Amino acid sequence: MKILKKALGLITQNFWWKMLSLAIAVTIYGLVASEGEMSTFATARVEFRNLPENLEISSEPVSTVVLELTGPSAELRGLGNGGQHPEVVLDLADMVPGQHTFSVGENNVKLTRGVHILLANPSQVRFEFETRLEKSVPVRVRLSGTPPQGYVARATAEPASLRVVGPRSHGARVDSVVTDAVDTSAAGVALYRVNAFVNDPFVRLVGSPAVAITVTVSKP
């Protein structure tokens, strides 16, 4: 009997406040539940995770996918306006060299609760994977200007070579890196600090691109 009285006391304590809270909760639920479904388009970034250290993507990467989404209007209105942006996340943990195709669907798209995909454009993305190649290549100094008449220009780079890394087929074709242009139009010795550049966009420098160029313009 005492237990029953205690339970009734807990229920009746602040009874009207509890009823007000319940009424507010029911009203909010009714508003959300009655909210109509809507559809919209959103652009999703394509992101990668778990790419093996010895592999490189050697094809032009797909960076975005257009999604047609459906869901509660409040959730769809929040996309891209301070809310969660949809993302296509591809898990590359088991990749091996070669071509691989990925379907874009709800299993790899991050969406807010209640939002679903009607279609994706493109619905599939394909990438080429190659083993990684790292090697040293010489620095080629790019000269600009014309030395004074009777003078010749000589240039040396420090360091004389830099390391590059990238997909094997692309890295194999890179035989040098090229510096920003240095002037040779004035006689004397000049020191320039410039950056080196890799012409293949799939290949990148390992470490700093900075190079010190000594230009000597003198008579032979």
VENZIQUI-V263047 format. One record per pair of residues at least 24 apart in sequence whose ideal C-beta (glycine too) atoms are under 7 Angstrom apart, sorted by the first residue. I is the first residue (numbers start at 1). J is the second residue. D is the distance in whole Angstrom. If there is no record, write none. Layout:
[[I J D] [I J D]]
This chain:
[[35 72 5] [35 73 6] [35 74 6] [36 73 6] [37 70 6] [37 71 7] [37 72 7] [38 70 7] [38 73 4] [38 76 5] [39 68 6] [39 69 7] [39 70 5] [39 118 6] [40 69 6] [40 76 5] [41 66 6] [41 67 7] [41 68 6] [42 67 5] [42 69 6] [42 79 5] [42 80 7] [42 86 5] [44 86 4] [44 87 6] [44 88 5] [44 109 6] [45 87 5] [45 88 7] [46 88 5] [46 90 7] [46 125 7] [47 87 6] [47 88 7] [47 89 5] [48 90 5] [48 92 6] [49 89 6] [49 91 6] [49 92 7] [50 91 6] [50 92 5] [50 93 4] [51 92 4] [51 95 7] [52 95 6] [54 131 6] [54 132 5] [55 95 6] [55 97 7] [55 129 5] [55 131 6] [55 132 7] [56 130 6] [56 132 5] [56 166 6] [56 167 4] [57 127 5] [57 129 6] [58 128 5] [58 129 7] [58 130 4] [58 167 4] [58 169 6] [58 170 6] [58 202 6] [59 127 5] [59 128 4] [61 127 7] [62 125 4] [65 104 6] [65 120 5] [65 121 7] [65 122 7] [66 121 5] [67 109 7] [67 117 6] [67 120 5] [68 118 4] [68 119 5] [69 115 5] [69 116 7] [69 117 6] [69 118 7] [70 116 6] [70 118 5] [71 114 5] [71 115 4] [71 116 6] [72 114 5] [75 112 5] [75 114 5] [75 115 5] [76 115 7] [84 112 5] [86 110 6] [86 111 6] [95 129 5] [97 129 5] [97 130 6] [97 131 6] [98 129 6] [99 126 6] [99 128 5] [100 126 7] [100 127 6] [100 129 6] [101 126 5] [130 167 4] [130 168 5] [130 169 6] [131 168 5] [132 165 6] [133 165 7] [133 166 7] [133 168 4] [133 171 4] [133 172 7] [134 163 6] [134 165 4] [134 206 7] [135 163 7] [135 164 7] [135 171 7] [136 161 5] [136 162 7] [136 163 5] [137 161 6] [137 162 7] [137 164 6] [137 174 6] [137 175 6] [137 176 5] [137 177 6] [138 176 5] [139 177 6] [139 179 6] [139 196 6] [139 211 6] [140 176 4] [140 177 7] [140 178 5] [141 179 5] [141 182 7] [141 213 6] [142 178 5] [142 179 5] [142 180 7] [142 181 5] [143 181 7] [143 182 6] [143 184 5] [144 181 4] [144 182 7] [144 183 6] [144 184 7] [145 183 5] [145 184 5] [145 185 3] [146 185 6] [147 184 5] [147 185 7] [147 217 5] [148 187 6] [150 219 6] [151 187 6] [151 217 5] [151 218 6] [151 219 6] [152 220 6] [153 184 4] [153 215 6] [153 217 5] [154 216 5] [155 182 7] [155 213 6] [155 214 7] [155 215 5] [156 214 5] [157 211 5] [157 213 6] [158 211 7] [158 212 5] [159 211 7] [162 196 6] [162 205 6] [163 206 4] [163 207 7] [164 198 6] [164 203 5] [164 204 7] [164 205 6] [164 206 7] [165 204 6] [165 206 5] [166 200 7] [166 202 5] [166 203 3] [166 204 6] [167 202 6] [170 200 5] [170 202 4] [170 203 5] [171 203 5] [173 200 7] [174 198 6] [174 200 6] [174 203 5] [177 205 7] [179 211 5] [179 213 6] [182 213 5] [182 215 5] [184 215 6] [184 217 6] [186 217 6] [187 217 5] [187 218 7] [188 217 6] [189 214 7] [189 216 5] [190 215 5]]
